[in-house]
Amino acid sequence: QVQVAESGGGLVQTGGSLRLSCAASGRTFAVYAMGWFRQAPGKEREFVAALNWNGARTAYADTVKGRFTISRDNAPNTVFLQMDSLEPGDTAIYFCAAALPRTPYVLIETTEYAHWGQGTQVTVSS
């Protein structure tokens, strides 16, 4: 059973920063492709950022490019999302996802990920 757990959400003012963490565990020696998605009230879940299984490739949504940075820790299957210059439009529940990769490329579709965390709330006040 693969488990994905996020942490680090909270309330921040416009222009502030937050750092989200995510760890995937449950399968010995497995290395996952991992990504971040978000869902605002009344909207569909959307891609935010992701990296491939070894962290060599990353991808970002246009709306966060230049403000958010995804990175991989030395600990296996642990990723971070550094969010800077936050805007009210970034308010959403942020979900971390993991997938056993069949490709060296970054996965950016929700349907490509089999394992999801419960989500962590990020609220940006104006």
C-alpha positions as CSV (number, residue, x, y, z in Angstrom):
1,Q,0.0,0.0,0.0
2,V,1.5,3.3,-1.1
3,Q,1.0,6.3,1.2
4,V,1.4,9.9,0.2
5,A,1.4,12.6,2.9
6,E,1.6,16.4,2.4
7,S,2.4,19.1,5.0
8,G,3.2,22.8,5.1
9,G,0.0,24.5,4.1
10,G,-1.3,27.6,5.9
11,L,-2.5,31.2,5.7
12,V,-0.2,33.8,4.2
13,Q,-0.5,37.3,2.9
14,T,-0.1,38.3,-0.7
15,G,3.5,38.3,-1.6
16,G,4.4,35.8,1.1
17,S,6.0,32.4,0.8
18,L,5.2,28.8,1.9
19,R,7.0,25.5,1.5
20,L,5.0,22.3,1.1
21,S,6.5,18.9,1.7
22,C,5.5,15.5,0.5
23,A,6.6,12.0,1.2
24,A,5.6,8.8,-0.6
25,S,6.2,5.5,1.1
26,G,5.1,1.9,1.1
27,R,7.1,0.0,-1.6
28,T,10.6,-1.0,-0.9
29,F,13.1,0.3,-3.5
30,A,10.4,2.0,-5.5
31,V,11.3,5.4,-6.9
32,Y,8.3,7.6,-7.9
33,A,7.6,10.4,-10.3
34,M,5.9,13.0,-8.2
35,G,3.8,16.1,-8.7
36,W,1.7,18.8,-7.2
37,F,-1.8,19.7,-8.2
38,R,-4.3,22.1,-6.7
39,Q,-8.1,22.5,-6.5
40,A,-9.9,25.7,-5.7
41,P,-13.6,25.7,-4.7
42,G,-15.8,25.1,-7.6
43,K,-12.9,24.3,-10.0
44,E,-11.3,21.2,-11.3
45,R,-8.0,19.9,-10.0
46,E,-5.2,21.4,-12.0
47,F,-1.5,20.7,-12.5
48,V,1.0,22.9,-10.6
49,A,4.4,21.3,-10.9
50,A,6.1,18.0,-11.2
51,L,9.4,16.2,-11.6
52,N,10.4,12.9,-13.1
53,W,11.6,9.9,-11.1
54,N,15.2,11.1,-10.7
55,G,14.5,14.9,-10.5
56,A,16.4,15.6,-13.7
57,R,13.3,17.0,-15.4
58,T,10.7,19.4,-14.1
59,A,7.6,21.1,-15.4
60,Y,5.4,24.0,-14.2
61,A,2.0,25.4,-15.0
62,D,2.3,28.8,-16.7
63,T,0.5,30.4,-13.8
64,V,3.2,29.5,-11.3
65,K,6.3,29.5,-13.5
66,G,8.9,31.8,-12.0
67,R,7.2,31.8,-8.6
68,F,7.1,28.2,-7.5
69,T,10.0,25.7,-7.4
70,I,9.7,21.9,-7.1
71,S,12.7,20.0,-5.8
72,R,13.6,16.5,-4.7
73,D,15.3,15.7,-1.4
74,N,18.1,13.2,-1.0
75,A,15.6,11.1,1.0
76,P,13.8,8.8,-1.4
77,N,10.5,9.9,-2.7
78,T,10.4,13.2,-0.8
79,V,9.6,16.4,-2.7
80,F,9.1,20.0,-1.8
81,L,7.2,22.9,-3.4
82,Q,8.6,26.3,-2.6
83,M,6.0,28.9,-3.3
84,D,7.0,32.5,-3.4
85,S,5.2,35.7,-4.4
86,L,1.9,34.1,-3.5
87,E,-1.3,35.6,-4.9
88,P,-4.9,35.2,-3.8
89,G,-5.4,33.2,-7.0
90,D,-3.1,30.5,-5.5
91,T,-5.6,29.8,-2.8
92,A,-6.6,26.1,-3.0
93,I,-6.1,22.7,-1.6
94,Y,-2.7,21.4,-2.7
95,F,-2.4,17.7,-3.4
96,C,0.8,15.7,-3.8
97,A,0.7,12.7,-6.2
98,A,3.1,9.8,-6.9
99,A,3.4,7.3,-9.7
100,L,5.7,4.5,-10.6
101,P,7.2,5.9,-13.8
102,R,7.2,4.1,-17.2
103,T,8.8,7.0,-18.8
104,P,11.8,9.3,-18.1
105,Y,9.5,12.3,-18.7
106,V,7.5,14.4,-16.3
107,L,3.9,13.4,-15.7
108,I,1.5,16.4,-15.8
109,E,-2.0,14.8,-16.0
110,T,-4.0,13.7,-13.0
111,T,-4.8,10.4,-14.7
112,E,-1.1,9.5,-14.8
113,Y,-0.9,9.4,-11.0
114,A,-2.1,6.4,-9.0
115,H,-1.4,7.6,-5.5
116,W,-2.6,10.8,-3.9
117,G,-2.3,12.5,-0.6
118,Q,-5.2,14.0,1.4
119,G,-4.3,17.5,0.5
120,T,-3.2,20.6,2.4
121,Q,-4.9,24.0,2.4
122,V,-3.1,27.1,1.2
123,T,-4.9,30.4,1.7
124,V,-3.5,33.7,0.4
125,S,-5.1,36.8,1.8
126,S,-5.2,40.0,-0.1
